[in-house]
Amino acid sequence: MKICVCLGADWENHVPVYLQKADLVELRIDLMFAWRTTEVALPDVLRPLLDGNNRKIVLTCRMGTISQEMRYNLFLALLPLSPAYIDLEYDTPQTEWEVFMELAQKHRTKIIASFHHDGETPAYEELRAVAEQSLFRGADLVKIVCRCRDAAEEARLMALYKIPSCAGRLTAFSMGPYGLSSRLHAAALGAPLLYAAPDEGAPTAPGQPSLSQLQAHLLNVL
């Protein structure tokens, strides 16, 4: 199991530190620049971060503050640098998915298919379909994150680890108040990848524990 530290707006001070302290570093491109940098300049800013560290970098660019076209062009520019992983949202159009998958395979980059749900945790059948469809499309790992409102919803999310095809290829956990407990359950159930915030700095998701906090709790689980 690897721990990935997620960096957003305060990335400049943290990248060198967590490249040393964590197994992986996720660069949340959509949060890193507050869009003061032009689309043309972004690849030039990001390339030095991957130089020599590419096998420890996860590239993620959520839709919302960034256009689909900008994300597409960024990934086209950065995939040739062979990051360890690229995170593609579950609803990425199939045509884009195929382009990214071909480039990822060419440059030894693994694909994380990610699904986020901020409301009521969907039914188990729906979540299972997301996981299995993601693997069918060619994802190397599946990431499913919901905002669990109670222990029953957390248990529903954790039940995904029993799917045979997901063994060793699924990381599922909760945002919000179940952020820590769901990560600990995920670790015990065989999640290959867990996410944490830097020890000093803002988390990139609600309920995201810091690296030190997660490591301390994992000592009692693993």
Biotite code that builds the C-alpha atoms (Angstrom):
import biotite.structure as struc

atoms = struc.array([
    struc.Atom([0.000, 0.000, 0.000], chain_id="A", res_id=1, res_name="MET", atom_name="CA", element="C"),
    struc.Atom([1.180, 3.501, -0.886], chain_id="A", res_id=2, res_name="LYS", atom_name="CA", element="C"),
    struc.Atom([0.255, 6.865, 0.608], chain_id="A", res_id=3, res_name="ILE", atom_name="CA", element="C"),
    struc.Atom([-0.253, 9.783, -1.742], chain_id="A", res_id=4, res_name="CYS", atom_name="CA", element="C"),
    struc.Atom([-0.086, 13.356, -0.417], chain_id="A", res_id=5, res_name="VAL", atom_name="CA", element="C"),
    struc.Atom([-2.418, 15.716, -2.271], chain_id="A", res_id=6, res_name="CYS", atom_name="CA", element="C"),
    struc.Atom([-1.127, 19.201, -3.037], chain_id="A", res_id=7, res_name="LEU", atom_name="CA", element="C"),
    struc.Atom([-3.200, 22.132, -4.231], chain_id="A", res_id=8, res_name="GLY", atom_name="CA", element="C"),
    struc.Atom([-2.873, 25.890, -3.819], chain_id="A", res_id=9, res_name="ALA", atom_name="CA", element="C"),
    struc.Atom([0.136, 25.752, -1.468], chain_id="A", res_id=10, res_name="ASP", atom_name="CA", element="C"),
    struc.Atom([2.096, 23.312, -3.610], chain_id="A", res_id=11, res_name="TRP", atom_name="CA", element="C"),
    struc.Atom([5.273, 25.360, -4.071], chain_id="A", res_id=12, res_name="GLU", atom_name="CA", element="C"),
    struc.Atom([6.531, 24.921, -0.513], chain_id="A", res_id=13, res_name="ASN", atom_name="CA", element="C"),
    struc.Atom([5.377, 21.324, -0.213], chain_id="A", res_id=14, res_name="HIS", atom_name="CA", element="C"),
    struc.Atom([6.430, 19.533, -3.376], chain_id="A", res_id=15, res_name="VAL", atom_name="CA", element="C"),
    struc.Atom([10.126, 19.059, -2.416], chain_id="A", res_id=16, res_name="PRO", atom_name="CA", element="C"),
    struc.Atom([9.204, 17.995, 1.131], chain_id="A", res_id=17, res_name="VAL", atom_name="CA", element="C"),
    struc.Atom([6.596, 15.395, 0.251], chain_id="A", res_id=18, res_name="TYR", atom_name="CA", element="C"),
    struc.Atom([8.497, 13.931, -2.647], chain_id="A", res_id=19, res_name="LEU", atom_name="CA", element="C"),
    struc.Atom([10.810, 12.773, 0.138], chain_id="A", res_id=20, res_name="GLN", atom_name="CA", element="C"),
    struc.Atom([8.236, 11.954, 2.830], chain_id="A", res_id=21, res_name="LYS", atom_name="CA", element="C"),
    struc.Atom([5.441, 10.264, 0.866], chain_id="A", res_id=22, res_name="ALA", atom_name="CA", element="C"),
    struc.Atom([5.257, 7.382, -1.576], chain_id="A", res_id=23, res_name="ASP", atom_name="CA", element="C"),
    struc.Atom([3.447, 9.553, -4.141], chain_id="A", res_id=24, res_name="LEU", atom_name="CA", element="C"),
    struc.Atom([2.485, 13.201, -4.579], chain_id="A", res_id=25, res_name="VAL", atom_name="CA", element="C"),
    struc.Atom([-0.743, 14.179, -6.293], chain_id="A", res_id=26, res_name="GLU", atom_name="CA", element="C"),
    struc.Atom([-0.604, 17.489, -8.132], chain_id="A", res_id=27, res_name="LEU", atom_name="CA", element="C"),
    struc.Atom([-4.122, 18.914, -8.226], chain_id="A", res_id=28, res_name="ARG", atom_name="CA", element="C"),
    struc.Atom([-3.547, 21.069, -11.279], chain_id="A", res_id=29, res_name="ILE", atom_name="CA", element="C"),
    struc.Atom([-7.018, 22.615, -11.044], chain_id="A", res_id=30, res_name="ASP", atom_name="CA", element="C"),
    struc.Atom([-6.138, 23.995, -7.570], chain_id="A", res_id=31, res_name="LEU", atom_name="CA", element="C"),
    struc.Atom([-2.479, 24.841, -7.997], chain_id="A", res_id=32, res_name="MET", atom_name="CA", element="C"),
    struc.Atom([-2.472, 28.120, -9.850], chain_id="A", res_id=33, res_name="PHE", atom_name="CA", element="C"),
    struc.Atom([-5.731, 29.980, -9.123], chain_id="A", res_id=34, res_name="ALA", atom_name="CA", element="C"),
    struc.Atom([-5.678, 30.387, -12.911], chain_id="A", res_id=35, res_name="TRP", atom_name="CA", element="C"),
    struc.Atom([-3.185, 33.247, -12.923], chain_id="A", res_id=36, res_name="ARG", atom_name="CA", element="C"),
    struc.Atom([-1.073, 31.212, -15.363], chain_id="A", res_id=37, res_name="THR", atom_name="CA", element="C"),
    struc.Atom([-2.002, 30.873, -19.003], chain_id="A", res_id=38, res_name="THR", atom_name="CA", element="C"),
    struc.Atom([-2.752, 27.538, -20.594], chain_id="A", res_id=39, res_name="GLU", atom_name="CA", element="C"),
    struc.Atom([0.383, 27.829, -22.716], chain_id="A", res_id=40, res_name="VAL", atom_name="CA", element="C"),
    struc.Atom([2.624, 28.440, -19.701], chain_id="A", res_id=41, res_name="ALA", atom_name="CA", element="C"),
    struc.Atom([1.220, 25.663, -17.502], chain_id="A", res_id=42, res_name="LEU", atom_name="CA", element="C"),
    struc.Atom([3.138, 22.763, -19.081], chain_id="A", res_id=43, res_name="PRO", atom_name="CA", element="C"),
    struc.Atom([6.348, 24.792, -18.752], chain_id="A", res_id=44, res_name="ASP", atom_name="CA", element="C"),
    struc.Atom([5.667, 25.313, -15.043], chain_id="A", res_id=45, res_name="VAL", atom_name="CA", element="C"),
    struc.Atom([4.808, 21.672, -14.428], chain_id="A", res_id=46, res_name="LEU", atom_name="CA", element="C"),
    struc.Atom([7.591, 20.015, -16.413], chain_id="A", res_id=47, res_name="ARG", atom_name="CA", element="C"),
    struc.Atom([10.328, 20.840, -13.834], chain_id="A", res_id=48, res_name="PRO", atom_name="CA", element="C"),
    struc.Atom([8.223, 19.189, -11.101], chain_id="A", res_id=49, res_name="LEU", atom_name="CA", element="C"),
    struc.Atom([8.198, 15.940, -13.039], chain_id="A", res_id=50, res_name="LEU", atom_name="CA", element="C"),
    struc.Atom([11.833, 16.087, -14.080], chain_id="A", res_id=51, res_name="ASP", atom_name="CA", element="C"),
    struc.Atom([13.549, 13.324, -12.135], chain_id="A", res_id=52, res_name="GLY", atom_name="CA", element="C"),
    struc.Atom([10.462, 12.801, -9.937], chain_id="A", res_id=53, res_name="ASN", atom_name="CA", element="C"),
    struc.Atom([7.986, 11.614, -12.528], chain_id="A", res_id=54, res_name="ASN", atom_name="CA", element="C"),
    struc.Atom([7.598, 8.112, -11.035], chain_id="A", res_id=55, res_name="ARG", atom_name="CA", element="C"),
    struc.Atom([6.320, 9.636, -7.786], chain_id="A", res_id=56, res_name="LYS", atom_name="CA", element="C"),
    struc.Atom([3.797, 12.020, -9.368], chain_id="A", res_id=57, res_name="ILE", atom_name="CA", element="C"),
    struc.Atom([0.035, 11.625, -9.794], chain_id="A", res_id=58, res_name="VAL", atom_name="CA", element="C"),
    struc.Atom([-1.446, 14.171, -12.204], chain_id="A", res_id=59, res_name="LEU", atom_name="CA", element="C"),
    struc.Atom([-5.040, 15.167, -11.471], chain_id="A", res_id=60, res_name="THR", atom_name="CA", element="C"),
    struc.Atom([-7.108, 17.927, -13.024], chain_id="A", res_id=61, res_name="CYS", atom_name="CA", element="C"),
    struc.Atom([-10.740, 18.070, -11.922], chain_id="A", res_id=62, res_name="ARG", atom_name="CA", element="C"),
    struc.Atom([-13.326, 19.719, -14.104], chain_id="A", res_id=63, res_name="MET", atom_name="CA", element="C"),
    struc.Atom([-15.076, 22.855, -12.885], chain_id="A", res_id=64, res_name="GLY", atom_name="CA", element="C"),
    struc.Atom([-12.483, 25.609, -12.606], chain_id="A", res_id=65, res_name="THR", atom_name="CA", element="C"),
    struc.Atom([-10.831, 24.394, -15.787], chain_id="A", res_id=66, res_name="ILE", atom_name="CA", element="C"),
    struc.Atom([-12.316, 23.698, -19.182], chain_id="A", res_id=67, res_name="SER", atom_name="CA", element="C"),
    struc.Atom([-12.407, 20.237, -20.688], chain_id="A", res_id=68, res_name="GLN", atom_name="CA", element="C"),
    struc.Atom([-10.332, 21.520, -23.606], chain_id="A", res_id=69, res_name="GLU", atom_name="CA", element="C"),
    struc.Atom([-7.641, 22.922, -21.294], chain_id="A", res_id=70, res_name="MET", atom_name="CA", element="C"),
    struc.Atom([-7.445, 19.684, -19.324], chain_id="A", res_id=71, res_name="ARG", atom_name="CA", element="C"),
    struc.Atom([-7.171, 17.691, -22.547], chain_id="A", res_id=72, res_name="TYR", atom_name="CA", element="C"),
    struc.Atom([-4.318, 19.849, -23.839], chain_id="A", res_id=73, res_name="ASN", atom_name="CA", element="C"),
    struc.Atom([-2.496, 19.758, -20.499], chain_id="A", res_id=74, res_name="LEU", atom_name="CA", element="C"),
    struc.Atom([-2.569, 15.989, -20.311], chain_id="A", res_id=75, res_name="PHE", atom_name="CA", element="C"),
    struc.Atom([-1.428, 15.697, -23.918], chain_id="A", res_id=76, res_name="LEU", atom_name="CA", element="C"),
    struc.Atom([1.561, 17.898, -23.060], chain_id="A", res_id=77, res_name="ALA", atom_name="CA", element="C"),
    struc.Atom([2.440, 16.179, -19.772], chain_id="A", res_id=78, res_name="LEU", atom_name="CA", element="C"),
    struc.Atom([1.862, 12.471, -20.412], chain_id="A", res_id=79, res_name="LEU", atom_name="CA", element="C"),
    struc.Atom([5.085, 12.177, -22.463], chain_id="A", res_id=80, res_name="PRO", atom_name="CA", element="C"),
    struc.Atom([6.940, 12.979, -19.204], chain_id="A", res_id=81, res_name="LEU", atom_name="CA", element="C"),
    struc.Atom([5.787, 9.585, -17.836], chain_id="A", res_id=82, res_name="SER", atom_name="CA", element="C"),
    struc.Atom([4.103, 10.452, -14.522], chain_id="A", res_id=83, res_name="PRO", atom_name="CA", element="C"),
    struc.Atom([3.401, 7.436, -12.329], chain_id="A", res_id=84, res_name="ALA", atom_name="CA", element="C"),
    struc.Atom([-0.370, 7.920, -12.595], chain_id="A", res_id=85, res_name="TYR", atom_name="CA", element="C"),
    struc.Atom([-2.910, 10.096, -14.335], chain_id="A", res_id=86, res_name="ILE", atom_name="CA", element="C"),
    struc.Atom([-6.336, 10.517, -12.719], chain_id="A", res_id=87, res_name="ASP", atom_name="CA", element="C"),
    struc.Atom([-9.248, 10.511, -15.160], chain_id="A", res_id=88, res_name="LEU", atom_name="CA", element="C"),
    struc.Atom([-12.775, 11.119, -13.983], chain_id="A", res_id=89, res_name="GLU", atom_name="CA", element="C"),
    struc.Atom([-15.199, 8.248, -14.534], chain_id="A", res_id=90, res_name="TYR", atom_name="CA", element="C"),
    struc.Atom([-17.334, 10.302, -16.916], chain_id="A", res_id=91, res_name="ASP", atom_name="CA", element="C"),
    struc.Atom([-14.418, 11.261, -19.195], chain_id="A", res_id=92, res_name="THR", atom_name="CA", element="C"),
    struc.Atom([-15.738, 10.971, -22.768], chain_id="A", res_id=93, res_name="PRO", atom_name="CA", element="C"),
    struc.Atom([-14.752, 7.698, -24.399], chain_id="A", res_id=94, res_name="GLN", atom_name="CA", element="C"),
    struc.Atom([-12.885, 9.397, -27.254], chain_id="A", res_id=95, res_name="THR", atom_name="CA", element="C"),
    struc.Atom([-10.678, 11.300, -24.790], chain_id="A", res_id=96, res_name="GLU", atom_name="CA", element="C"),
    struc.Atom([-10.279, 8.208, -22.615], chain_id="A", res_id=97, res_name="TRP", atom_name="CA", element="C"),
    struc.Atom([-8.932, 6.229, -25.554], chain_id="A", res_id=98, res_name="GLU", atom_name="CA", element="C"),
    struc.Atom([-6.424, 8.952, -26.448], chain_id="A", res_id=99, res_name="VAL", atom_name="CA", element="C"),
    struc.Atom([-5.176, 9.179, -22.872], chain_id="A", res_id=100, res_name="PHE", atom_name="CA", element="C"),
    struc.Atom([-5.027, 5.404, -22.441], chain_id="A", res_id=101, res_name="MET", atom_name="CA", element="C"),
    struc.Atom([-2.920, 5.004, -25.573], chain_id="A", res_id=102, res_name="GLU", atom_name="CA", element="C"),
    struc.Atom([-0.523, 7.727, -24.422], chain_id="A", res_id=103, res_name="LEU", atom_name="CA", element="C"),
    struc.Atom([-0.415, 6.340, -20.891], chain_id="A", res_id=104, res_name="ALA", atom_name="CA", element="C"),
    struc.Atom([0.513, 2.882, -22.118], chain_id="A", res_id=105, res_name="GLN", atom_name="CA", element="C"),
    struc.Atom([3.171, 4.332, -24.393], chain_id="A", res_id=106, res_name="LYS", atom_name="CA", element="C"),
    struc.Atom([4.777, 6.326, -21.567], chain_id="A", res_id=107, res_name="HIS", atom_name="CA", element="C"),
    struc.Atom([4.438, 3.752, -18.739], chain_id="A", res_id=108, res_name="ARG", atom_name="CA", element="C"),
    struc.Atom([1.791, 5.760, -16.887], chain_id="A", res_id=109, res_name="THR", atom_name="CA", element="C"),
    struc.Atom([-1.031, 4.024, -15.032], chain_id="A", res_id=110, res_name="LYS", atom_name="CA", element="C"),
    struc.Atom([-4.603, 5.294, -15.146], chain_id="A", res_id=111, res_name="ILE", atom_name="CA", element="C"),
    struc.Atom([-6.743, 5.926, -12.064], chain_id="A", res_id=112, res_name="ILE", atom_name="CA", element="C"),
    struc.Atom([-10.457, 6.110, -12.902], chain_id="A", res_id=113, res_name="ALA", atom_name="CA", element="C"),
    struc.Atom([-12.041, 8.284, -10.230], chain_id="A", res_id=114, res_name="SER", atom_name="CA", element="C"),
    struc.Atom([-15.667, 8.690, -9.191], chain_id="A", res_id=115, res_name="PHE", atom_name="CA", element="C"),
    struc.Atom([-16.707, 11.308, -6.637], chain_id="A", res_id=116, res_name="HIS", atom_name="CA", element="C"),
    struc.Atom([-20.167, 11.726, -5.136], chain_id="A", res_id=117, res_name="HIS", atom_name="CA", element="C"),
    struc.Atom([-20.823, 14.550, -2.691], chain_id="A", res_id=118, res_name="ASP", atom_name="CA", element="C"),
    struc.Atom([-24.416, 13.702, -1.786], chain_id="A", res_id=119, res_name="GLY", atom_name="CA", element="C"),
    struc.Atom([-26.022, 10.571, -0.401], chain_id="A", res_id=120, res_name="GLU", atom_name="CA", element="C"),
    struc.Atom([-23.829, 7.536, -1.008], chain_id="A", res_id=121, res_name="THR", atom_name="CA", element="C"),
    struc.Atom([-25.241, 5.760, -4.088], chain_id="A", res_id=122, res_name="PRO", atom_name="CA", element="C"),
    struc.Atom([-26.634, 2.244, -3.909], chain_id="A", res_id=123, res_name="ALA", atom_name="CA", element="C"),
    struc.Atom([-24.138, -0.607, -3.803], chain_id="A", res_id=124, res_name="TYR", atom_name="CA", element="C"),
    struc.Atom([-25.214, -1.821, -7.244], chain_id="A", res_id=125, res_name="GLU", atom_name="CA", element="C"),
    struc.Atom([-24.475, 1.575, -8.776], chain_id="A", res_id=126, res_name="GLU", atom_name="CA", element="C"),
    struc.Atom([-21.059, 1.789, -7.127], chain_id="A", res_id=127, res_name="LEU", atom_name="CA", element="C"),
    struc.Atom([-20.201, -1.748, -8.188], chain_id="A", res_id=128, res_name="ARG", atom_name="CA", element="C"),
    struc.Atom([-21.131, -0.895, -11.769], chain_id="A", res_id=129, res_name="ALA", atom_name="CA", element="C"),
    struc.Atom([-18.818, 2.145, -11.648], chain_id="A", res_id=130, res_name="VAL", atom_name="CA", element="C"),
    struc.Atom([-15.924, 0.017, -10.410], chain_id="A", res_id=131, res_name="ALA", atom_name="CA", element="C"),
    struc.Atom([-16.403, -2.809, -12.890], chain_id="A", res_id=132, res_name="GLU", atom_name="CA", element="C"),
    struc.Atom([-17.009, -0.502, -15.850], chain_id="A", res_id=133, res_name="GLN", atom_name="CA", element="C"),
    struc.Atom([-13.853, 1.463, -15.017], chain_id="A", res_id=134, res_name="SER", atom_name="CA", element="C"),
    struc.Atom([-11.773, -1.699, -15.064], chain_id="A", res_id=135, res_name="LEU", atom_name="CA", element="C"),
    struc.Atom([-13.454, -2.836, -18.277], chain_id="A", res_id=136, res_name="PHE", atom_name="CA", element="C"),
    struc.Atom([-12.442, 0.456, -19.926], chain_id="A", res_id=137, res_name="ARG", atom_name="CA", element="C"),
    struc.Atom([-8.817, -0.237, -19.057], chain_id="A", res_id=138, res_name="GLY", atom_name="CA", element="C"),
    struc.Atom([-8.183, 1.604, -15.797], chain_id="A", res_id=139, res_name="ALA", atom_name="CA", element="C"),
    struc.Atom([-5.325, 0.247, -13.698], chain_id="A", res_id=140, res_name="ASP", atom_name="CA", element="C"),
    struc.Atom([-6.888, 1.479, -10.443], chain_id="A", res_id=141, res_name="LEU", atom_name="CA", element="C"),
    struc.Atom([-10.372, 2.632, -9.459], chain_id="A", res_id=142, res_name="VAL", atom_name="CA", element="C"),
    struc.Atom([-10.942, 5.420, -6.937], chain_id="A", res_id=143, res_name="LYS", atom_name="CA", element="C"),
    struc.Atom([-14.449, 5.822, -5.497], chain_id="A", res_id=144, res_name="ILE", atom_name="CA", element="C"),
    struc.Atom([-15.084, 8.604, -2.987], chain_id="A", res_id=145, res_name="VAL", atom_name="CA", element="C"),
    struc.Atom([-18.459, 9.435, -1.422], chain_id="A", res_id=146, res_name="CYS", atom_name="CA", element="C"),
    struc.Atom([-19.566, 11.649, 1.442], chain_id="A", res_id=147, res_name="ARG", atom_name="CA", element="C"),
    struc.Atom([-20.860, 8.998, 3.829], chain_id="A", res_id=148, res_name="CYS", atom_name="CA", element="C"),
    struc.Atom([-23.488, 10.331, 6.230], chain_id="A", res_id=149, res_name="ARG", atom_name="CA", element="C"),
    struc.Atom([-23.464, 7.414, 8.661], chain_id="A", res_id=150, res_name="ASP", atom_name="CA", element="C"),
    struc.Atom([-21.800, 4.098, 9.426], chain_id="A", res_id=151, res_name="ALA", atom_name="CA", element="C"),
    struc.Atom([-24.225, 2.204, 7.190], chain_id="A", res_id=152, res_name="ALA", atom_name="CA", element="C"),
    struc.Atom([-23.171, 4.235, 4.151], chain_id="A", res_id=153, res_name="GLU", atom_name="CA", element="C"),
    struc.Atom([-19.517, 3.742, 5.069], chain_id="A", res_id=154, res_name="GLU", atom_name="CA", element="C"),
    struc.Atom([-20.109, -0.032, 5.261], chain_id="A", res_id=155, res_name="ALA", atom_name="CA", element="C"),
    struc.Atom([-21.781, 0.080, 1.832], chain_id="A", res_id=156, res_name="ARG", atom_name="CA", element="C"),
    struc.Atom([-18.698, 1.738, 0.401], chain_id="A", res_id=157, res_name="LEU", atom_name="CA", element="C"),
    struc.Atom([-16.344, -0.722, 2.096], chain_id="A", res_id=158, res_name="MET", atom_name="CA", element="C"),
    struc.Atom([-18.341, -3.657, 0.696], chain_id="A", res_id=159, res_name="ALA", atom_name="CA", element="C"),
    struc.Atom([-16.864, -2.846, -2.715], chain_id="A", res_id=160, res_name="LEU", atom_name="CA", element="C"),
    struc.Atom([-13.581, -4.383, -1.580], chain_id="A", res_id=161, res_name="TYR", atom_name="CA", element="C"),
    struc.Atom([-15.255, -7.814, -1.718], chain_id="A", res_id=162, res_name="LYS", atom_name="CA", element="C"),
    struc.Atom([-15.673, -7.613, -5.520], chain_id="A", res_id=163, res_name="ILE", atom_name="CA", element="C"),
    struc.Atom([-13.211, -10.192, -6.903], chain_id="A", res_id=164, res_name="PRO", atom_name="CA", element="C"),
    struc.Atom([-12.175, -8.146, -9.941], chain_id="A", res_id=165, res_name="SER", atom_name="CA", element="C"),
    struc.Atom([-11.342, -5.176, -7.696], chain_id="A", res_id=166, res_name="CYS", atom_name="CA", element="C"),
    struc.Atom([-8.842, -7.018, -5.516], chain_id="A", res_id=167, res_name="ALA", atom_name="CA", element="C"),
    struc.Atom([-5.729, -4.872, -5.256], chain_id="A", res_id=168, res_name="GLY", atom_name="CA", element="C"),
    struc.Atom([-7.130, -2.364, -7.766], chain_id="A", res_id=169, res_name="ARG", atom_name="CA", element="C"),
    struc.Atom([-9.671, -0.382, -5.739], chain_id="A", res_id=170, res_name="LEU", atom_name="CA", element="C"),
    struc.Atom([-9.325, 2.506, -3.335], chain_id="A", res_id=171, res_name="THR", atom_name="CA", element="C"),
    struc.Atom([-12.682, 3.531, -1.885], chain_id="A", res_id=172, res_name="ALA", atom_name="CA", element="C"),
    struc.Atom([-13.154, 5.883, 1.061], chain_id="A", res_id=173, res_name="PHE", atom_name="CA", element="C"),
    struc.Atom([-15.302, 8.692, 2.400], chain_id="A", res_id=174, res_name="SER", atom_name="CA", element="C"),
    struc.Atom([-15.116, 12.450, 2.500], chain_id="A", res_id=175, res_name="MET", atom_name="CA", element="C"),
    struc.Atom([-16.262, 14.344, 5.567], chain_id="A", res_id=176, res_name="GLY", atom_name="CA", element="C"),
    struc.Atom([-16.566, 12.907, 9.092], chain_id="A", res_id=177, res_name="PRO", atom_name="CA", element="C"),
    struc.Atom([-15.776, 9.359, 7.955], chain_id="A", res_id=178, res_name="TYR", atom_name="CA", element="C"),
    struc.Atom([-12.655, 10.458, 6.112], chain_id="A", res_id=179, res_name="GLY", atom_name="CA", element="C"),
    struc.Atom([-10.193, 8.914, 8.553], chain_id="A", res_id=180, res_name="LEU", atom_name="CA", element="C"),
    struc.Atom([-12.119, 5.815, 9.617], chain_id="A", res_id=181, res_name="SER", atom_name="CA", element="C"),
    struc.Atom([-12.905, 4.842, 6.022], chain_id="A", res_id=182, res_name="SER", atom_name="CA", element="C"),
    struc.Atom([-9.230, 5.114, 5.084], chain_id="A", res_id=183, res_name="ARG", atom_name="CA", element="C"),
    struc.Atom([-8.273, 2.852, 7.956], chain_id="A", res_id=184, res_name="LEU", atom_name="CA", element="C"),
    struc.Atom([-10.900, 0.320, 6.928], chain_id="A", res_id=185, res_name="HIS", atom_name="CA", element="C"),
    struc.Atom([-9.688, 0.610, 3.336], chain_id="A", res_id=186, res_name="ALA", atom_name="CA", element="C"),
    struc.Atom([-6.126, -0.126, 4.409], chain_id="A", res_id=187, res_name="ALA", atom_name="CA", element="C"),
    struc.Atom([-7.241, -3.225, 6.307], chain_id="A", res_id=188, res_name="ALA", atom_name="CA", element="C"),
    struc.Atom([-9.253, -4.388, 3.278], chain_id="A", res_id=189, res_name="LEU", atom_name="CA", element="C"),
    struc.Atom([-6.344, -4.146, 0.866], chain_id="A", res_id=190, res_name="GLY", atom_name="CA", element="C"),
    struc.Atom([-6.544, -0.720, -0.770], chain_id="A", res_id=191, res_name="ALA", atom_name="CA", element="C"),
    struc.Atom([-3.354, -0.189, -2.804], chain_id="A", res_id=192, res_name="PRO", atom_name="CA", element="C"),
    struc.Atom([-3.435, 3.587, -2.431], chain_id="A", res_id=193, res_name="LEU", atom_name="CA", element="C"),
    struc.Atom([-4.522, 6.020, 0.286], chain_id="A", res_id=194, res_name="LEU", atom_name="CA", element="C"),
    struc.Atom([-4.672, 9.807, 0.125], chain_id="A", res_id=195, res_name="TYR", atom_name="CA", element="C"),
    struc.Atom([-3.564, 12.331, 2.753], chain_id="A", res_id=196, res_name="ALA", atom_name="CA", element="C"),
    struc.Atom([-3.090, 16.068, 3.197], chain_id="A", res_id=197, res_name="ALA", atom_name="CA", element="C"),
    struc.Atom([0.267, 17.699, 3.950], chain_id="A", res_id=198, res_name="PRO", atom_name="CA", element="C"),
    struc.Atom([1.006, 18.078, 7.642], chain_id="A", res_id=199, res_name="ASP", atom_name="CA", element="C"),
    struc.Atom([1.049, 21.850, 7.250], chain_id="A", res_id=200, res_name="GLU", atom_name="CA", element="C"),
    struc.Atom([-1.367, 23.218, 4.720], chain_id="A", res_id=201, res_name="GLY", atom_name="CA", element="C"),
    struc.Atom([-4.926, 22.880, 3.527], chain_id="A", res_id=202, res_name="ALA", atom_name="CA", element="C"),
    struc.Atom([-6.449, 19.518, 2.579], chain_id="A", res_id=203, res_name="PRO", atom_name="CA", element="C"),
    struc.Atom([-7.777, 19.172, -0.959], chain_id="A", res_id=204, res_name="THR", atom_name="CA", element="C"),
    struc.Atom([-10.953, 17.422, 0.251], chain_id="A", res_id=205, res_name="ALA", atom_name="CA", element="C"),
    struc.Atom([-13.116, 17.597, 3.404], chain_id="A", res_id=206, res_name="PRO", atom_name="CA", element="C"),
    struc.Atom([-12.135, 15.072, 6.054], chain_id="A", res_id=207, res_name="GLY", atom_name="CA", element="C"),
    struc.Atom([-8.754, 14.351, 4.475], chain_id="A", res_id=208, res_name="GLN", atom_name="CA", element="C"),
    struc.Atom([-6.310, 13.438, 7.295], chain_id="A", res_id=209, res_name="PRO", atom_name="CA", element="C"),
    struc.Atom([-2.757, 14.703, 7.295], chain_id="A", res_id=210, res_name="SER", atom_name="CA", element="C"),
    struc.Atom([0.080, 12.375, 6.366], chain_id="A", res_id=211, res_name="LEU", atom_name="CA", element="C"),
    struc.Atom([1.344, 12.141, 9.958], chain_id="A", res_id=212, res_name="SER", atom_name="CA", element="C"),
    struc.Atom([-2.151, 11.547, 11.319], chain_id="A", res_id=213, res_name="GLN", atom_name="CA", element="C"),
    struc.Atom([-2.850, 8.791, 8.806], chain_id="A", res_id=214, res_name="LEU", atom_name="CA", element="C"),
    struc.Atom([0.529, 7.117, 9.367], chain_id="A", res_id=215, res_name="GLN", atom_name="CA", element="C"),
    struc.Atom([0.044, 7.145, 13.143], chain_id="A", res_id=216, res_name="ALA", atom_name="CA", element="C"),
    struc.Atom([-3.375, 5.511, 12.919], chain_id="A", res_id=217, res_name="HIS", atom_name="CA", element="C"),
    struc.Atom([-2.219, 2.957, 10.368], chain_id="A", res_id=218, res_name="LEU", atom_name="CA", element="C"),
    struc.Atom([0.290, 1.605, 12.901], chain_id="A", res_id=219, res_name="LEU", atom_name="CA", element="C"),
    struc.Atom([-2.721, 0.245, 14.835], chain_id="A", res_id=220, res_name="ASN", atom_name="CA", element="C"),
    struc.Atom([-4.370, -1.253, 11.749], chain_id="A", res_id=221, res_name="VAL", atom_name="CA", element="C"),
    struc.Atom([-1.656, -2.948, 9.720], chain_id="A", res_id=222, res_name="LEU", atom_name="CA", element="C"),
])
